[in-house]
Amino acid sequence: MSEKDYFTIGEVVRKLSAQYPDLSVSKLRFLDDEGLISPERTPGGYRKFKKKDVERVEVILKLQRDYFYPLEIIRAKLLEIDAGKTPKELLEQEESGVGGPLPLTPQVDGKFSVRDAKNKLGIPDSFLMNLAEFGIIKLEQHPTGKYVANSDIPIIDAAWALRQYGVEPRLLKMYVNFSHREAELFGRILRPTYHHKTAESREKLNESLTDISVQSDILWGHLTRRALVDELEDLL
C-alpha cells in the first residue's frame, strides 16, 4: 500500500489478479452492488478498499474458485465471519495448507531480494538472472543485494511453469516485444482522454489500465489456444 491507507478498485484487481485471473473491475463493482462487500467512498464517489475489504474479497473469490459456491451460500459464509466464526471451508484450507504460498514480505520499497524470492518460490538464482538478462523481469541493485519488484512475481511463476515445456527465458523475449507494441497502441488511445493530471483522471486511468490488461490477457490467451489447436490439429 502506498502513502494512502486504502487501495483503489484498480489496485485491488492488480493485487489479486495473479491468484484470481478472472477478477475484473466490473466484478468488484458487482460484488459491491450485491452487498457482499461495502468499501468506503471518496468524496468523488470512488471506492476505497481498506485491508479488511481486500481480505473479504479474497474470501469470496476463494469460496467461488475452490468450492464453486453460488453467491447466496457465500453470503451465508460471510455472515458467519461477521458473527466472529470461521467457516469450516476456510479452516480446512488453513489446516491443509491449500491456497498457494504465503505472499512474500516486502523488504525495500515493495521489492524483494533475489535471495528471498528464491527461498520462497523455490526458483534458482540463475533462472532469475536469465529472466533479467532477456528483459523479462527487472532487477535493481541495492546495498544489500539485487531486488525484484513484487509485480514481477507472477511473471517469474509463469516463466518457471513454462520451463517444464522447454520454453527457456530467451524464448520469452517475444512477449516483451509484443507488450511494448501493445502499450504503444493503448497509450495512443488513452492519452487524449486522460491528459489532465488530476487525482480523478489518474484514478480513472488506473481503472482503465487494469480493465484493458485483464481483457487483453483473455484475448491473448484465447487466440494463443486457438492457434495451438490449429498448429497441432493432426495430433488432437
C-alpha positions in Angstrom: 0.0 0.0 0.0 1.3 3.5 -0.8 1.1 6.6 1.5 -2.7 6.4 1.5 -4.3 3.9 3.7 -6.5 2.2 1.1 -6.4 0.6 -2.3 -8.4 1.8 -5.4 -10.5 -0.7 -7.2 -7.9 -1.0 -9.9 -5.1 -1.6 -7.4 -7.2 -4.4 -5.8 -7.6 -6.1 -9.2 -3.8 -5.9 -9.9 -3.0 -7.1 -6.4 -5.2 -10.2 -6.7 -5.1 -11.0 -10.4 -2.2 -13.4 -10.1 -4.3 -15.7 -7.9 -7.6 -14.9 -9.5 -7.1 -14.1 -13.2 -10.8 -13.7 -13.9 -11.1 -10.8 -11.4 -12.1 -7.5 -13.0 -13.2 -4.0 -12.1 -16.7 -4.9 -13.2 -16.8 -8.0 -10.9 -15.8 -5.9 -7.9 -18.5 -3.4 -8.7 -21.0 -6.3 -8.9 -20.0 -7.7 -5.5 -20.5 -4.2 -4.1 -23.9 -3.8 -5.7 -24.9 -7.2 -4.3 -23.9 -6.1 -0.8 -21.2 -8.7 -0.3 -18.6 -6.0 0.1 -19.0 -2.4 1.3 -15.9 -0.3 0.7 -16.0 3.3 1.8 -16.2 6.0 -0.9 -14.1 9.1 -1.5 -15.8 12.5 -1.8 -15.8 11.9 -5.5 -17.6 8.6 -5.2 -14.6 6.3 -5.8 -14.4 3.1 -3.8 -11.7 2.9 -1.0 -10.7 -0.7 -0.3 -9.1 -1.0 3.2 -7.1 -4.1 4.2 -10.2 -5.7 5.7 -12.1 -5.1 2.4 -9.4 -6.8 0.3 -9.4 -9.7 2.7 -13.1 -10.0 2.3 -12.8 -10.0 -1.4 -10.2 -12.8 -1.2 -12.6 -14.9 0.9 -15.3 -14.5 -1.7 -13.0 -15.4 -4.6 -11.6 -18.4 -2.7 -15.0 -19.8 -2.0 -16.0 -19.3 -5.6 -12.9 -20.8 -7.0 -12.3 -23.7 -4.6 -15.9 -24.7 -3.8 -17.9 -23.3 -6.7 -20.4 -21.7 -4.2 -23.1 -19.5 -5.6 -23.5 -16.0 -4.1 -26.2 -16.9 -1.7 -24.1 -19.6 0.0 -21.1 -17.2 0.0 -23.4 -14.5 1.6 -24.2 -17.0 4.4 -20.5 -17.7 4.9 -19.7 -14.0 5.2 -22.5 -13.7 7.8 -20.6 -16.4 9.8 -17.4 -14.4 9.6 -19.3 -11.2 10.6 -20.5 -13.1 13.7 -17.0 -14.0 14.7 -17.0 -17.5 13.3 -14.6 -19.1 10.8 -16.4 -21.1 8.1 -15.3 -24.8 8.1 -14.1 -24.4 4.5 -11.5 -21.8 5.5 -10.4 -23.8 8.5 -9.9 -26.8 6.2 -7.7 -24.8 3.9 -5.7 -23.4 6.8 -5.1 -26.9 8.2 -4.3 -28.5 4.9 -2.1 -25.6 3.6 -4.2 -25.3 0.5 -4.4 -22.0 -1.2 -1.0 -21.3 -2.5 2.2 -20.0 -0.9 2.2 -17.2 1.6 2.9 -13.8 0.0 6.4 -12.5 0.1 7.2 -9.8 2.7 8.4 -6.6 1.1 11.9 -5.6 2.2 12.8 -2.5 0.2 10.0 -0.2 -1.2 7.7 -3.0 -2.3 10.6 -5.1 -3.7 12.1 -8.4 -2.7 15.6 -9.6 -2.6 16.6 -12.3 -5.1 17.6 -14.5 -2.2 14.2 -14.1 -0.6 12.4 -14.8 -3.9 14.5 -17.9 -4.4 13.7 -19.3 -1.0 10.0 -18.6 -1.1 9.4 -19.5 -4.7 11.9 -22.4 -5.0 13.4 -20.9 -8.1 17.2 -20.8 -8.5 19.2 -17.5 -8.8 20.4 -18.4 -12.3 16.9 -18.6 -13.6 16.1 -15.1 -12.2 19.3 -13.8 -13.7 18.3 -15.2 -17.1 14.9 -13.6 -17.0 16.6 -10.3 -16.2 19.1 -10.8 -19.0 16.4 -11.0 -21.6 14.3 -8.2 -20.2 11.5 -10.4 -18.8 11.9 -9.0 -15.3 13.9 -6.1 -13.9 16.5 -6.4 -11.1 17.6 -3.4 -9.1 20.9 -3.2 -7.2 20.7 -2.1 -3.6 23.4 -2.1 -1.0 22.1 -5.3 0.4 21.9 -7.1 -2.9 19.7 -7.4 -6.0 15.9 -6.9 -5.7 12.9 -7.8 -7.8 9.6 -5.9 -7.9 6.5 -7.5 -6.3 4.7 -7.1 -9.6 7.3 -9.3 -11.3 6.5 -12.3 -9.1 3.6 -13.6 -11.3 5.9 -13.3 -14.3 8.5 -15.4 -12.6 5.9 -18.0 -11.7 4.6 -18.2 -15.2 8.1 -18.3 -16.8 9.1 -21.1 -14.4 6.0 -23.1 -15.2 6.6 -22.7 -19.0 10.2 -24.0 -18.5 8.8 -27.5 -18.0 7.7 -27.4 -21.6 11.2 -26.4 -22.8 10.5 -22.7 -23.0 13.7 -21.0 -21.9 13.9 -17.3 -20.9 15.4 -16.3 -24.2 12.3 -17.6 -26.0 10.1 -15.3 -23.9 11.6 -12.2 -25.4 8.7 -12.1 -27.9 6.3 -11.4 -25.1 8.4 -8.3 -24.1 8.4 -7.1 -27.7 4.6 -7.6 -28.1 3.9 -5.9 -24.7 5.7 -2.8 -25.9 3.8 -2.7 -29.1 0.5 -3.2 -27.3 1.4 -0.5 -24.8 2.1 1.9 -27.6 -1.3 1.1 -29.2 -3.3 1.6 -26.0 -1.2 4.6 -25.0 -2.2 6.4 -28.2 -5.8 5.6 -27.4 -5.8 6.6 -23.8 -3.6 9.6 -23.7 -6.1 12.1 -25.2 -8.8 11.1 -22.7 -6.6 11.3 -19.6 -4.2 14.1 -20.4 -5.5 16.2 -17.5 -3.3 15.3 -14.5 -5.9 15.4 -11.7 -6.5 12.9 -8.9 -9.8 12.0 -10.6 -8.2 11.4 -14.0 -5.4 9.4 -12.5 -7.8 7.1 -10.7 -10.0 6.7 -13.8 -6.8 5.9 -15.8 -5.7 3.3 -13.3 -9.1 1.6 -13.6 -8.9 1.7 -17.4 -5.4 0.3 -17.4 -6.5 -2.6 -15.2 -9.5 -3.4 -17.3 -7.6 -3.2 -20.5 -4.9 -5.5 -19.1 -7.4 -8.1 -18.0 -9.3 -8.1 -21.3 -6.0 -8.2 -23.3 -4.9 -11.2 -21.2 -8.2 -13.0 -22.0 -8.0 -12.2 -25.7 -4.3 -13.2 -26.0 -5.0 -16.4 -24.1 -7.9 -17.5 -26.3 -6.0 -16.5 -29.5 -3.0 -18.5 -28.5 -5.0 -21.6 -27.6 -6.8 -21.4 -30.9 -3.6 -21.1 -32.8 -2.1 -24.0 -30.9 -5.1 -26.2 -31.7 -4.6 -25.3 -35.4 -0.9 -26.0 -35.2 -1.4 -29.4 -33.5 -4.6 -30.4 -35.3 -3.1 -33.6 -36.6 -2.3 -34.7 -33.1 -5.6 -34.0 -31.5 
